[in-house]
Amino acid sequence: MVPCQTLDLARHCLTGLLLLLPVSLCLSVKAPSHLSQHPHVPSLVPHAPLPLSRSHFSAKAQLDLTTHCNASCFHKGEDIDKGHITEQLAFETLYADGSRTLTTVDLDKDDDDDDDIANYIVPTPSIRKKHKAPSSLHKRMRRQIYGADGRFNIRGDHFLLDYPFSTAVRISTGCTGVLVSKQHVLTAAHCVHDGKDYVKGARKLRVGFLIPPSANSTKQGQVPLKKPLVRWVRVKRTRVPKGWIQGPQDVSMDFDYALLELRWPHRRPFMRLAVAPSSDDLAGKRIHFSGFDSDRPGELVYRFCPVEDESNDLIYQHCDARPGASGSGVYGRVWDDALERWERKVIGIFSGHQWLEINGENRDYNVAVRFTPLKFAQICYWVHGNRADCSQD
């Protein structure tokens, strides 16, 4: 197969790929027989918010989050008690005026016994031994790029304003976000908070919507600009899970997500959330995400790849990415029982890069946070403000 080496060929390849994917996925109109049963989503009972001191906004934005993990870290999600869970699911709210509150939560009384809590923990599979350390398979071109660069630049009105690419937005601290409601954006927590304090840019946090080049031409016959402009919207409220706010030295990717509430609703399509299924229950066992990688300024960059490994809290993969892609909405085609078809849904947030040491082997991955039933319940509550609208579908 001839590689897409020029931008024009890349556009044609991407167009063909996007046309072929729906066709291949629509060949099966029924849920596959191996599909796992949807997990039960718990209900969170929030307590009255407690006022906190104002943030100092002293942290520096870190666009290239890198962590290290060993076997105990990889399996730690399996051995957790109710008290620790509810502590992690508490959340901090930052308001536009700089004030903060802390909201603690409990699980609903029907969800708080030990047997029910065990249902919210996805058993961590054994690390797949068929994969050797990536360094032994191929030489890295640059950090977070595995072998040949498999990213596509998304250009033109047809792609930039069409779903799912239209759900990707810029975050003013240098990251990416994904639209998950008419007024809410999910991004990575490290884009707004370093684990100890909010970053300087979170004081006046904004979300940027791309305006395609043709829409920038105001006069008839005027040559459109080559790159899209950005329309910025202020953020009214930011929510970060307490599981992330532990101090920079204790930062882990497990809770690296934050929800931003815009000052007013947008008019673009958004992507629904879902509890992250096993990779075996994703169409093609693939994940996808679009972001604003730092090495391609002004461009929206799309990529997809298979899931390599997964723990209870993280998705390990080799999707090519650079700093700036952090906070991208990681989505897959998930079977929707109500619609009886495969639907794109956000199942995680791209976090960064991790060195994983298992069985004496060092493995190199890009990593996304998985939406477990508990995280889904938390984020859904942030979006809807009630428990009634928070179920798997």
Secondary structure, DSSP 8 states (H G I E B T S, - for coil): -----SHHHHHHHHHHHHHHHHHHHTT--S--TT---------EEE---EEE------B---SS-EEEE-HHHHTGGGS--HHHHHHHH-EEEEETTS-EEEE-EEE-TTS-SHHHHHHTS-------TT---HHHHS--SBTTB-SS---EEE-SHHHHTSTTGGGEEEETTS-EEEE-SSSEEEE-GGGTB-SSSBBGGGGG-EEEEEE-GGGG--STT----SS-EEEEEEEEEEEEETTT-S-GGG--GGG--EEEEESS---S----B-----GGGSGGGEEEEEE--TTSTT-EEEEEEEEEEE-SSEEEE-----TT-TT-EEEEEEEETTTTEEEEEEEEEEEEEEEEEETTEEEEEEEEEE--HHHHHHHHHHHHSSSTT-S--
